[in-house]
Amino acid sequence: MKARRRARSLLLSELEQVRVLADPLRLRIVEALMHEPATAKQVAAAIGEKPSRIYHHVELLERAGLLQLVETRRKRGTTERYLAPVAKAFVVDRELFAPARGAAASEAADLVQDAVVDLLLDSAEQLRRGIRDGIVPLQDPSRCELARIPLRLSPTEVPLFMKKVRALLDEAIAAPDASDGTSYHMLVGLYPIP
C-alpha cells in the first residue's frame, strides 16, 4: 500500500487534535517521522523509548488524523506499518481561542502554552547538547544563527514584521528535504511581552 501525498500544513481546528499533539512524547514521535516514514518500533529506537510506550501514542496520533499509514510490508509473518505525519507543519486554528468558546478557548490556550514551553525546553536541551558535542557550528555564520532581539514596534510595524516572519515560515515549510542533508531546527517567535 503506497501513501497519499503529504500536505504542507494542517490547520488544527478541533480541540482534540491540539490535545493529542500537545503531549511532549507525541511531538517527538511526529518529529521523528517528519523526514522519513517508519514503524512505531523504529520510532521508539530513534527517540530512545521502549516500543510498548510508543504504540498507544501512535494510535492516538493516527485517530486524531495527524499521522497516516503510508505503506505496509510483510516481514516474517507480520505486517509492518510505516507511518508519516499528514503535514509538514501543524497550525492551531485561531478560532479555538475565540472568547465565545468559553472554557474550550481557555483549554486551547493552556494546551498551546504547555506545548510551547515543552518545545522551548527541548530546544534549549538540543542546543546545549549540540554546542557541547560540537554539532552546532557557532563559529560558522553560514550554518548557524542564534539571536534574541528585543524590539519596540509601532502598531503599524507589527503586521509588516509578522508578514516577513510568516513568509520565512512558509519558505521553510515548502523547502524540500535533502536526502543527503543535515537536520536543522528553526525556532521562530514574534510576540508582545509584558
Summary of the structure (lengths in Angstrom):
residues: 194
radius of gyration: 18.6
end to end distance: 51.7
largest distance: 64.5
contacts: 439
relative contact order: 0.13
helix: 48%
strand: 15%
